Amino acid sequence: MHAVLTICKREINAFFDSLTAYVLLVLFLGLSGTFTWLFGQGDIFFVGQASLDTFFQVAFWTLFFFIPAVTMGMIAEERRSGTLELLATKPLDDMEIVAGKWLAAWLLVAVALLFTLPYYITVAQLGPIDHGATLSGYLGLLLVSAVYVSIGLFASSLTRNQIVAFLLSLFLAVFLHLLFGQMAVVLPGALADVASFLDLQGHFQTMARGVMDAASLLYVVSLTLIGLLAATVSLKSRSWS
Amino acid sequence: MGITASNLTKRYGDQAAVDGVSFEMSTGEVLGFLGPNGAGKTTTMRLLTCYLEPTAGTATLDGYDIHDHPEAVRRRIGYLPENAPLYTDMPVIEYLRLSARLQAVPPATIDNRIQTMMDVCGLGRERHKRIGELSKGYRQRVGLAQALLHDPPVLILDEPTTGLDPNQIVEIRELIKEIGQEKTVMLSSHILKEVEMTCDRILIINQGEVVADAATEELRQQFRGGAQLRVAVQAPDDTDVPAALASLRGVASVDGSEGTYTLSATGAAPPAAEVFRLCADRDWVLTELTPVESSLEDVFRELTETPETPPDAAPSSDSPPATAPDEGRTGRHHS
């Protein structure tokens, strides 16, 4: 645990020492802010309800692109520059390396979401907002982010090339984000049910409406753990021939 | 305790990067690990530091087995990988703090240890600079400092002096010698001079196999043939100098032309007196008469030289180890 926190701290420092964190935060807030408040068609004023649902939908998409950009270099760059060798020969398990990096990226997303709290305060001033649903929506974004961060880290662990890692994690995430949902529509019977359960967007929409059900929670946590495990195995695979 | 490796093997597909390497070394010994590029030095070190798992065989470091107690092994090792891969975006002191925490140095002693290591490695003035701004030599020192931070009983250094200028090389060499008095130090190099000067013992590896393992002095003795003399003479054009030299007592063979010759002696003593007398008798001008030391360089060449394309080798067995990362360079240097 101690090592996980040490690595997490170093990664967060690295985010904020370089421009990475600032550029990404500005991009995330700029994009989600524009679409939530200023876009006209479909923004909060257009919808005319005291609800952050518009923001949640926008953030769901922005994070889909934002997170792979955060995670793409986290392992790939260590592989490329050789620092992974120094890190992996310290007395820690590969799992701790992955966990530390996961925590750092997830916390950065949490910070980005924290900066949108003024949205909540503003909307709460404008009308009677559903506090429970808002909380559940934020939780939903954090949970979805947990999944995407772990997928992003897995993608980053497979290559030395950051761009490849970025595209790969988009490719993996788009199934959860979009494709399973589409499959649920076109596939017959039981397959549709499976696809519909795998569809992360469906689970997120439930949460954004204010319903936090156990199956969704279990699914999201499992996906995150699978991603972390896959990234760990991928790190360990350096020994395989 | 030191290091014991028994039959360490690492295969990538058909290609063995390390093939049955066994050796033992005890505390207080500095071992030089020599071999041409691509011989398997780095892979062996990666096996010992538990970065890679061996295909077969095992090793114990300071009494701990690399299979059973990889974390205990890594806690007892200070490792400097080739080219000192450090986080270039971090200031020196921050990087050392990170390393200390990851090496589980007790928090109360961290600042103290870092101060000591920066003094030892001469990093005091660079402490707040980012590692990326440092010259290669200073980076190497930071790498060494992080390897020594937790006071490990075993040090494994992969080419610790590459990229350093002559002064820095001497400094690092002295440092390693000093450290080696109480620790087990294994350092790899393809520079023979360096190993000759720093190490008590030499292990030569070629194409994944150990080809020599002996004390530095012993190795030099073992491969010292008969004494050799380098002779340069100015003689009239029509005289057959090589033949005259070859006819001298105690001369086994004569190589060379154009006035400079290398004589191999039959005995242990070079026939310098005979050569001098010959020149004096014939009124030739003797411009050089130097005994040639057989150096480790020769030993190294003899042990590791392989024909560029072995005539009987099937193409497949000669192809470079494409799957072996970082060791896949095929060019062999004998510098």
Interface residues (C-beta under 8 A of the other chain):
Chain A: H2 A3 T6 I7 R10 N13 A14 D17 S18 S81 G82 T83 E85 L86 L87 A88 T89 K90 P91 L92 D93 R238 S239 S241
Chain B: R11 Y12 G13 R46 T49 C50 Y51 L52 E53 T55 E71 A72 R74 R75 I77 Y79 P81 E82 N83 P85 L86 Y87 T88 D89 M90 E94 L98 S99 R101 L102 Q103 A104 Q146 T323
